[in-house]
Amino acid sequence: MFWERRDLDRRALQSLIDSLPERAAQAQVEAARLEEERRERQAREEAERTERDRLYIEAARVAARVSLRDLRWSWGKAVLIDEAEGLLARPDLDRADAVRLLDLVDQAARNVARSEQRTAAPHKPEMGRAEDPEIQAAALAGVRHITGFDADWALLQNGVGWSKSTTCDGHVLAGLDRLTVEQTSHALRLLRVHQRQLPNRLLLQIFSPRPPGQAALSLSPAA
């Protein structure tokens, strides 16, 4: 039931009723406009996300390729190298795969950082000999010599190049322009283990008895 008030404006009421279809149509148009804007925004955000993923994946590919090319020795395990190369071979690499690739690259980088930290600290049994500048130069030549034969990055047990426990430190030291006393002490530690691979000239330069007043060191590996 509808009870009219005495002051009811019938003309205004009819005008309102007549305008309802137009208002409904306008509301539909506005709703459609907002929906179109939402879809466009969603498509734009999706395109931006796809582009970010593409750039991220490409950056992961580049980082892995560079690490495998320049720092392959720092990866440590053949299974990790095989995993990375398998991922790189996939044309449909997704973001999760890229995250895994970068994780592998980071693991290798951490191995290098640990070697850098380790070889920067003194190895006390060799510190006396390591203070000699001529031995510093010879030790650098020695680690570079063995590194030159480490084509398998210690992945094969062939008695040539570095071993699994020495390859990372050996490559880190071999890549330096010069060795500090502390770094030389670690180079000597490694070279004692691999002294059979050194040419006689370097072997004598590095491990020959020291001048009078200095303790002579044998050629046997240090304990």
ChimeraX commands (.cxc) that place a marker at each C-alpha (Angstrom):
marker #1 position 0.00,0.00,0.00 radius 0.5
marker #1 position 1.13,3.50,-0.73 radius 0.5
marker #1 position -0.22,6.48,1.17 radius 0.5
marker #1 position 0.44,9.74,-0.49 radius 0.5
marker #1 position 1.62,12.66,1.55 radius 0.5
marker #1 position -0.28,15.86,1.01 radius 0.5
marker #1 position 2.88,17.58,-0.20 radius 0.5
marker #1 position 3.80,14.80,-2.65 radius 0.5
marker #1 position 5.10,16.19,-5.98 radius 0.5
marker #1 position 3.48,13.87,-8.46 radius 0.5
marker #1 position 5.31,15.44,-11.39 radius 0.5
marker #1 position 8.74,14.94,-9.73 radius 0.5
marker #1 position 7.84,11.36,-8.82 radius 0.5
marker #1 position 6.80,10.57,-12.39 radius 0.5
marker #1 position 9.99,12.18,-13.68 radius 0.5
marker #1 position 12.01,9.97,-11.35 radius 0.5
marker #1 position 10.13,6.87,-12.49 radius 0.5
marker #1 position 10.62,7.78,-16.14 radius 0.5
marker #1 position 14.37,8.25,-15.60 radius 0.5
marker #1 position 14.91,4.82,-14.07 radius 0.5
marker #1 position 15.54,2.93,-17.35 radius 0.5
marker #1 position 18.13,5.52,-18.43 radius 0.5
marker #1 position 19.79,5.39,-15.03 radius 0.5
marker #1 position 19.90,1.61,-15.19 radius 0.5
marker #1 position 21.45,1.80,-18.66 radius 0.5
marker #1 position 24.05,4.30,-17.43 radius 0.5
marker #1 position 24.84,2.05,-14.48 radius 0.5
marker #1 position 25.39,-0.84,-16.86 radius 0.5
marker #1 position 27.65,1.28,-19.05 radius 0.5
marker #1 position 29.68,2.36,-15.99 radius 0.5
marker #1 position 29.92,-1.21,-14.76 radius 0.5
marker #1 position 31.13,-2.33,-18.20 radius 0.5
marker #1 position 33.68,0.49,-18.25 radius 0.5
marker #1 position 35.03,-0.47,-14.83 radius 0.5
marker #1 position 35.18,-4.14,-15.86 radius 0.5
marker #1 position 37.11,-3.20,-19.02 radius 0.5
marker #1 position 39.53,-1.13,-16.98 radius 0.5
marker #1 position 39.98,-4.07,-14.59 radius 0.5
marker #1 position 40.71,-6.44,-17.47 radius 0.5
marker #1 position 43.14,-4.00,-19.07 radius 0.5
marker #1 position 44.92,-3.51,-15.74 radius 0.5
marker #1 position 45.04,-7.27,-15.20 radius 0.5
marker #1 position 46.43,-7.82,-18.73 radius 0.5
marker #1 position 49.00,-5.07,-18.20 radius 0.5
marker #1 position 50.09,-6.52,-14.86 radius 0.5
marker #1 position 50.31,-10.00,-16.40 radius 0.5
marker #1 position 52.43,-8.67,-19.27 radius 0.5
marker #1 position 54.70,-6.86,-16.81 radius 0.5
marker #1 position 55.01,-10.01,-14.69 radius 0.5
marker #1 position 55.80,-12.08,-17.79 radius 0.5
marker #1 position 58.49,-9.60,-18.81 radius 0.5
marker #1 position 59.98,-9.59,-15.31 radius 0.5
marker #1 position 60.06,-13.38,-15.36 radius 0.5
marker #1 position 61.67,-13.37,-18.81 radius 0.5
marker #1 position 64.39,-10.98,-17.66 radius 0.5
marker #1 position 64.92,-12.98,-14.45 radius 0.5
marker #1 position 65.18,-16.25,-16.35 radius 0.5
marker #1 position 67.59,-14.76,-18.87 radius 0.5
marker #1 position 69.72,-13.32,-16.07 radius 0.5
marker #1 position 69.81,-16.76,-14.42 radius 0.5
marker #1 position 70.87,-18.36,-17.70 radius 0.5
marker #1 position 73.66,-15.83,-18.17 radius 0.5
marker #1 position 74.88,-16.16,-14.57 radius 0.5
marker #1 position 74.95,-19.97,-14.81 radius 0.5
marker #1 position 76.74,-19.96,-18.17 radius 0.5
marker #1 position 79.38,-17.52,-16.92 radius 0.5
marker #1 position 79.90,-19.47,-13.69 radius 0.5
marker #1 position 80.20,-22.78,-15.54 radius 0.5
marker #1 position 82.59,-21.23,-18.05 radius 0.5
marker #1 position 84.85,-19.31,-15.66 radius 0.5
marker #1 position 84.37,-20.97,-12.26 radius 0.5
marker #1 position 83.43,-24.53,-13.13 radius 0.5
marker #1 position 86.03,-25.76,-10.64 radius 0.5
marker #1 position 84.08,-24.12,-7.81 radius 0.5
marker #1 position 80.94,-26.21,-8.32 radius 0.5
marker #1 position 82.45,-29.15,-6.49 radius 0.5
marker #1 position 80.18,-31.96,-7.67 radius 0.5
marker #1 position 79.62,-33.32,-11.16 radius 0.5
marker #1 position 75.96,-33.93,-10.33 radius 0.5
marker #1 position 75.42,-30.20,-9.74 radius 0.5
marker #1 position 77.07,-29.32,-13.04 radius 0.5
marker #1 position 74.92,-31.90,-14.83 radius 0.5
marker #1 position 71.80,-30.46,-13.19 radius 0.5
marker #1 position 72.67,-26.92,-14.25 radius 0.5
marker #1 position 73.49,-27.94,-17.82 radius 0.5
marker #1 position 70.22,-29.86,-17.98 radius 0.5
marker #1 position 68.29,-26.77,-16.92 radius 0.5
marker #1 position 70.17,-24.58,-19.39 radius 0.5
marker #1 position 69.26,-26.96,-22.19 radius 0.5
marker #1 position 65.53,-26.53,-21.51 radius 0.5
marker #1 position 63.81,-24.06,-23.86 radius 0.5
marker #1 position 60.80,-23.88,-21.51 radius 0.5
marker #1 position 62.77,-22.82,-18.44 radius 0.5
marker #1 position 60.38,-21.25,-15.91 radius 0.5
marker #1 position 60.93,-18.99,-12.93 radius 0.5
marker #1 position 61.22,-21.88,-10.46 radius 0.5
marker #1 position 63.94,-23.42,-12.64 radius 0.5
marker #1 position 65.70,-20.07,-12.79 radius 0.5
marker #1 position 65.60,-19.82,-9.00 radius 0.5
marker #1 position 67.27,-23.23,-8.82 radius 0.5
marker #1 position 69.92,-22.18,-11.35 radius 0.5
marker #1 position 70.78,-19.09,-9.34 radius 0.5
marker #1 position 70.89,-21.18,-6.17 radius 0.5
marker #1 position 73.50,-23.43,-7.81 radius 0.5
marker #1 position 75.48,-20.38,-8.94 radius 0.5
marker #1 position 75.32,-18.96,-5.42 radius 0.5
marker #1 position 76.57,-22.25,-3.97 radius 0.5
marker #1 position 79.59,-22.10,-6.26 radius 0.5
marker #1 position 80.19,-18.45,-5.34 radius 0.5
marker #1 position 80.07,-19.35,-1.65 radius 0.5
marker #1 position 82.67,-22.05,-2.27 radius 0.5
marker #1 position 84.94,-19.41,-3.77 radius 0.5
marker #1 position 84.32,-17.01,-0.90 radius 0.5
marker #1 position 85.18,-19.71,1.64 radius 0.5
marker #1 position 88.41,-20.48,-0.22 radius 0.5
marker #1 position 89.32,-16.80,-0.33 radius 0.5
marker #1 position 88.69,-16.50,3.38 radius 0.5
marker #1 position 90.56,-19.70,4.17 radius 0.5
marker #1 position 93.63,-18.85,2.08 radius 0.5
marker #1 position 93.81,-15.33,3.53 radius 0.5
marker #1 position 94.46,-16.76,7.01 radius 0.5
marker #1 position 97.98,-17.99,7.92 radius 0.5
marker #1 position 98.83,-21.67,7.69 radius 0.5
marker #1 position 101.32,-21.65,10.52 radius 0.5
marker #1 position 103.50,-24.65,9.54 radius 0.5
marker #1 position 104.48,-22.85,6.31 radius 0.5
marker #1 position 104.62,-19.23,7.47 radius 0.5
marker #1 position 108.41,-19.10,7.90 radius 0.5
marker #1 position 109.10,-20.25,4.36 radius 0.5
marker #1 position 106.24,-18.16,2.97 radius 0.5
marker #1 position 107.92,-14.92,4.03 radius 0.5
marker #1 position 110.55,-15.32,1.30 radius 0.5
marker #1 position 109.55,-13.22,-1.77 radius 0.5
marker #1 position 111.26,-15.69,-4.13 radius 0.5
marker #1 position 109.25,-18.55,-2.67 radius 0.5
marker #1 position 106.10,-16.46,-2.96 radius 0.5
marker #1 position 106.71,-16.09,-6.69 radius 0.5
marker #1 position 107.66,-19.76,-7.09 radius 0.5
marker #1 position 104.60,-20.90,-5.15 radius 0.5
marker #1 position 102.35,-18.84,-7.43 radius 0.5
marker #1 position 104.05,-20.41,-10.45 radius 0.5
marker #1 position 103.54,-23.82,-8.83 radius 0.5
marker #1 position 99.79,-23.45,-8.26 radius 0.5
marker #1 position 99.38,-22.08,-11.77 radius 0.5
marker #1 position 101.30,-25.03,-13.17 radius 0.5
marker #1 position 99.05,-27.59,-11.48 radius 0.5
marker #1 position 95.93,-25.58,-12.34 radius 0.5
marker #1 position 96.96,-25.79,-15.99 radius 0.5
marker #1 position 96.58,-29.57,-15.77 radius 0.5
marker #1 position 93.26,-29.44,-13.91 radius 0.5
marker #1 position 91.12,-29.60,-17.04 radius 0.5
marker #1 position 88.67,-31.95,-15.33 radius 0.5
marker #1 position 88.23,-29.61,-12.32 radius 0.5
marker #1 position 88.98,-32.54,-9.98 radius 0.5
marker #1 position 85.91,-34.39,-11.21 radius 0.5
marker #1 position 88.00,-37.40,-12.27 radius 0.5
marker #1 position 90.39,-39.39,-10.10 radius 0.5
marker #1 position 93.30,-39.39,-12.55 radius 0.5
marker #1 position 96.23,-38.17,-10.43 radius 0.5
marker #1 position 96.54,-35.01,-12.55 radius 0.5
marker #1 position 95.67,-31.50,-11.43 radius 0.5
marker #1 position 94.00,-30.75,-8.12 radius 0.5
marker #1 position 92.00,-33.12,-5.94 radius 0.5
marker #1 position 88.43,-32.56,-4.74 radius 0.5
marker #1 position 89.73,-31.16,-1.45 radius 0.5
marker #1 position 92.28,-28.80,-3.03 radius 0.5
marker #1 position 90.79,-27.71,-6.35 radius 0.5
marker #1 position 88.88,-24.65,-5.12 radius 0.5
marker #1 position 91.79,-23.27,-3.07 radius 0.5
marker #1 position 94.20,-24.06,-5.90 radius 0.5
marker #1 position 92.20,-22.23,-8.54 radius 0.5
marker #1 position 91.60,-19.25,-6.25 radius 0.5
marker #1 position 95.32,-18.88,-5.57 radius 0.5
marker #1 position 96.27,-19.44,-9.21 radius 0.5
marker #1 position 93.99,-16.59,-10.28 radius 0.5
marker #1 position 95.80,-13.99,-8.16 radius 0.5
marker #1 position 98.41,-11.57,-9.52 radius 0.5
marker #1 position 100.63,-12.12,-6.50 radius 0.5
marker #1 position 100.49,-13.99,-3.21 radius 0.5
marker #1 position 100.61,-12.53,0.26 radius 0.5
marker #1 position 102.58,-14.32,2.96 radius 0.5
marker #1 position 99.38,-15.94,4.22 radius 0.5
marker #1 position 98.29,-16.99,0.74 radius 0.5
marker #1 position 101.76,-18.36,0.05 radius 0.5
marker #1 position 101.55,-20.48,3.20 radius 0.5
marker #1 position 98.42,-22.10,1.83 radius 0.5
marker #1 position 99.94,-22.50,-1.62 radius 0.5
marker #1 position 102.83,-24.37,-0.01 radius 0.5
marker #1 position 100.36,-26.54,1.88 radius 0.5
marker #1 position 98.68,-27.52,-1.39 radius 0.5
marker #1 position 101.93,-27.96,-3.29 radius 0.5
marker #1 position 103.28,-30.38,-0.70 radius 0.5
marker #1 position 100.28,-32.61,-1.41 radius 0.5
marker #1 position 100.78,-32.36,-5.19 radius 0.5
marker #1 position 104.57,-31.94,-5.34 radius 0.5
marker #1 position 105.02,-34.91,-7.68 radius 0.5
marker #1 position 103.33,-32.87,-10.41 radius 0.5
marker #1 position 105.82,-30.01,-10.12 radius 0.5
marker #1 position 108.75,-29.76,-12.54 radius 0.5
marker #1 position 112.14,-30.19,-10.86 radius 0.5
marker #1 position 112.99,-26.51,-11.25 radius 0.5
marker #1 position 109.95,-25.38,-9.27 radius 0.5
marker #1 position 110.28,-28.23,-6.81 radius 0.5
marker #1 position 113.81,-27.11,-5.92 radius 0.5
marker #1 position 112.87,-23.43,-5.78 radius 0.5
marker #1 position 110.00,-24.08,-3.42 radius 0.5
marker #1 position 111.17,-26.91,-1.22 radius 0.5
marker #1 position 114.97,-26.93,-1.31 radius 0.5
marker #1 position 116.72,-26.55,2.08 radius 0.5
marker #1 position 116.84,-22.96,3.29 radius 0.5
marker #1 position 120.01,-20.92,3.86 radius 0.5
marker #1 position 122.05,-21.38,7.06 radius 0.5
marker #1 position 120.20,-20.23,10.15 radius 0.5
marker #1 position 116.85,-21.29,8.75 radius 0.5
marker #1 position 115.32,-24.71,9.28 radius 0.5
marker #1 position 115.42,-27.05,6.30 radius 0.5
marker #1 position 112.12,-28.55,5.16 radius 0.5
marker #1 position 111.85,-32.02,3.71 radius 0.5
marker #1 position 110.00,-32.86,0.52 radius 0.5
marker #1 position 107.62,-35.22,2.32 radius 0.5
marker #1 position 104.02,-34.03,2.68 radius 0.5
marker #1 position 103.29,-32.14,5.87 radius 0.5
marker #1 position 101.16,-33.90,8.45 radius 0.5
marker link #1:1,2 radius 0.2
marker link #1:2,3 radius 0.2
marker link #1:3,4 radius 0.2
marker link #1:4,5 radius 0.2
marker link #1:5,6 radius 0.2
marker link #1:6,7 radius 0.2
marker link #1:7,8 radius 0.2
marker link #1:8,9 radius 0.2
marker link #1:9,10 radius 0.2
marker link #1:10,11 radius 0.2
marker link #1:11,12 radius 0.2
marker link #1:12,13 radius 0.2
marker link #1:13,14 radius 0.2
marker link #1:14,15 radius 0.2
marker link #1:15,16 radius 0.2
marker link #1:16,17 radius 0.2
marker link #1:17,18 radius 0.2
marker link #1:18,19 radius 0.2
marker link #1:19,20 radius 0.2
marker link #1:20,21 radius 0.2
marker link #1:21,22 radius 0.2
marker link #1:22,23 radius 0.2
marker link #1:23,24 radius 0.2
marker link #1:24,25 radius 0.2
marker link #1:25,26 radius 0.2
marker link #1:26,27 radius 0.2
marker link #1:27,28 radius 0.2
marker link #1:28,29 radius 0.2
marker link #1:29,30 radius 0.2
marker link #1:30,31 radius 0.2
marker link #1:31,32 radius 0.2
marker link #1:32,33 radius 0.2
marker link #1:33,34 radius 0.2
marker link #1:34,35 radius 0.2
marker link #1:35,36 radius 0.2
marker link #1:36,37 radius 0.2
marker link #1:37,38 radius 0.2
marker link #1:38,39 radius 0.2
marker link #1:39,40 radius 0.2
marker link #1:40,41 radius 0.2
marker link #1:41,42 radius 0.2
marker link #1:42,43 radius 0.2
marker link #1:43,44 radius 0.2
marker link #1:44,45 radius 0.2
marker link #1:45,46 radius 0.2
marker link #1:46,47 radius 0.2
marker link #1:47,48 radius 0.2
marker link #1:48,49 radius 0.2
marker link #1:49,50 radius 0.2
marker link #1:50,51 radius 0.2
marker link #1:51,52 radius 0.2
marker link #1:52,53 radius 0.2
marker link #1:53,54 radius 0.2
marker link #1:54,55 radius 0.2
marker link #1:55,56 radius 0.2
marker link #1:56,57 radius 0.2
marker link #1:57,58 radius 0.2
marker link #1:58,59 radius 0.2
marker link #1:59,60 radius 0.2
marker link #1:60,61 radius 0.2
marker link #1:61,62 radius 0.2
marker link #1:62,63 radius 0.2
marker link #1:63,64 radius 0.2
marker link #1:64,65 radius 0.2
marker link #1:65,66 radius 0.2
marker link #1:66,67 radius 0.2
marker link #1:67,68 radius 0.2
marker link #1:68,69 radius 0.2
marker link #1:69,70 radius 0.2
marker link #1:70,71 radius 0.2
marker link #1:71,72 radius 0.2
marker link #1:72,73 radius 0.2
marker link #1:73,74 radius 0.2
marker link #1:74,75 radius 0.2
marker link #1:75,76 radius 0.2
marker link #1:76,77 radius 0.2
marker link #1:77,78 radius 0.2
marker link #1:78,79 radius 0.2
marker link #1:79,80 radius 0.2
marker link #1:80,81 radius 0.2
marker link #1:81,82 radius 0.2
marker link #1:82,83 radius 0.2
marker link #1:83,84 radius 0.2
marker link #1:84,85 radius 0.2
marker link #1:85,86 radius 0.2
marker link #1:86,87 radius 0.2
marker link #1:87,88 radius 0.2
marker link #1:88,89 radius 0.2
marker link #1:89,90 radius 0.2
marker link #1:90,91 radius 0.2
marker link #1:91,92 radius 0.2
marker link #1:92,93 radius 0.2
marker link #1:93,94 radius 0.2
marker link #1:94,95 radius 0.2
marker link #1:95,96 radius 0.2
marker link #1:96,97 radius 0.2
marker link #1:97,98 radius 0.2
marker link #1:98,99 radius 0.2
marker link #1:99,100 radius 0.2
marker link #1:100,101 radius 0.2
marker link #1:101,102 radius 0.2
marker link #1:102,103 radius 0.2
marker link #1:103,104 radius 0.2
marker link #1:104,105 radius 0.2
marker link #1:105,106 radius 0.2
marker link #1:106,107 radius 0.2
marker link #1:107,108 radius 0.2
marker link #1:108,109 radius 0.2
marker link #1:109,110 radius 0.2
marker link #1:110,111 radius 0.2
marker link #1:111,112 radius 0.2
marker link #1:112,113 radius 0.2
marker link #1:113,114 radius 0.2
marker link #1:114,115 radius 0.2
marker link #1:115,116 radius 0.2
marker link #1:116,117 radius 0.2
marker link #1:117,118 radius 0.2
marker link #1:118,119 radius 0.2
marker link #1:119,120 radius 0.2
marker link #1:120,121 radius 0.2
marker link #1:121,122 radius 0.2
marker link #1:122,123 radius 0.2
marker link #1:123,124 radius 0.2
marker link #1:124,125 radius 0.2
marker link #1:125,126 radius 0.2
marker link #1:126,127 radius 0.2
marker link #1:127,128 radius 0.2
marker link #1:128,129 radius 0.2
marker link #1:129,130 radius 0.2
marker link #1:130,131 radius 0.2
marker link #1:131,132 radius 0.2
marker link #1:132,133 radius 0.2
marker link #1:133,134 radius 0.2
marker link #1:134,135 radius 0.2
marker link #1:135,136 radius 0.2
marker link #1:136,137 radius 0.2
marker link #1:137,138 radius 0.2
marker link #1:138,139 radius 0.2
marker link #1:139,140 radius 0.2
marker link #1:140,141 radius 0.2
marker link #1:141,142 radius 0.2
marker link #1:142,143 radius 0.2
marker link #1:143,144 radius 0.2
marker link #1:144,145 radius 0.2
marker link #1:145,146 radius 0.2
marker link #1:146,147 radius 0.2
marker link #1:147,148 radius 0.2
marker link #1:148,149 radius 0.2
marker link #1:149,150 radius 0.2
marker link #1:150,151 radius 0.2
marker link #1:151,152 radius 0.2
marker link #1:152,153 radius 0.2
marker link #1:153,154 radius 0.2
marker link #1:154,155 radius 0.2
marker link #1:155,156 radius 0.2
marker link #1:156,157 radius 0.2
marker link #1:157,158 radius 0.2
marker link #1:158,159 radius 0.2
marker link #1:159,160 radius 0.2
marker link #1:160,161 radius 0.2
marker link #1:161,162 radius 0.2
marker link #1:162,163 radius 0.2
marker link #1:163,164 radius 0.2
marker link #1:164,165 radius 0.2
marker link #1:165,166 radius 0.2
marker link #1:166,167 radius 0.2
marker link #1:167,168 radius 0.2
marker link #1:168,169 radius 0.2
marker link #1:169,170 radius 0.2
marker link #1:170,171 radius 0.2
marker link #1:171,172 radius 0.2
marker link #1:172,173 radius 0.2
marker link #1:173,174 radius 0.2
marker link #1:174,175 radius 0.2
marker link #1:175,176 radius 0.2
marker link #1:176,177 radius 0.2
marker link #1:177,178 radius 0.2
marker link #1:178,179 radius 0.2
marker link #1:179,180 radius 0.2
marker link #1:180,181 radius 0.2
marker link #1:181,182 radius 0.2
marker link #1:182,183 radius 0.2
marker link #1:183,184 radius 0.2
marker link #1:184,185 radius 0.2
marker link #1:185,186 radius 0.2
marker link #1:186,187 radius 0.2
marker link #1:187,188 radius 0.2
marker link #1:188,189 radius 0.2
marker link #1:189,190 radius 0.2
marker link #1:190,191 radius 0.2
marker link #1:191,192 radius 0.2
marker link #1:192,193 radius 0.2
marker link #1:193,194 radius 0.2
marker link #1:194,195 radius 0.2
marker link #1:195,196 radius 0.2
marker link #1:196,197 radius 0.2
marker link #1:197,198 radius 0.2
marker link #1:198,199 radius 0.2
marker link #1:199,200 radius 0.2
marker link #1:200,201 radius 0.2
marker link #1:201,202 radius 0.2
marker link #1:202,203 radius 0.2
marker link #1:203,204 radius 0.2
marker link #1:204,205 radius 0.2
marker link #1:205,206 radius 0.2
marker link #1:206,207 radius 0.2
marker link #1:207,208 radius 0.2
marker link #1:208,209 radius 0.2
marker link #1:209,210 radius 0.2
marker link #1:210,211 radius 0.2
marker link #1:211,212 radius 0.2
marker link #1:212,213 radius 0.2
marker link #1:213,214 radius 0.2
marker link #1:214,215 radius 0.2
marker link #1:215,216 radius 0.2
marker link #1:216,217 radius 0.2
marker link #1:217,218 radius 0.2
marker link #1:218,219 radius 0.2
marker link #1:219,220 radius 0.2
marker link #1:220,221 radius 0.2
marker link #1:221,222 radius 0.2
marker link #1:222,223 radius 0.2
view
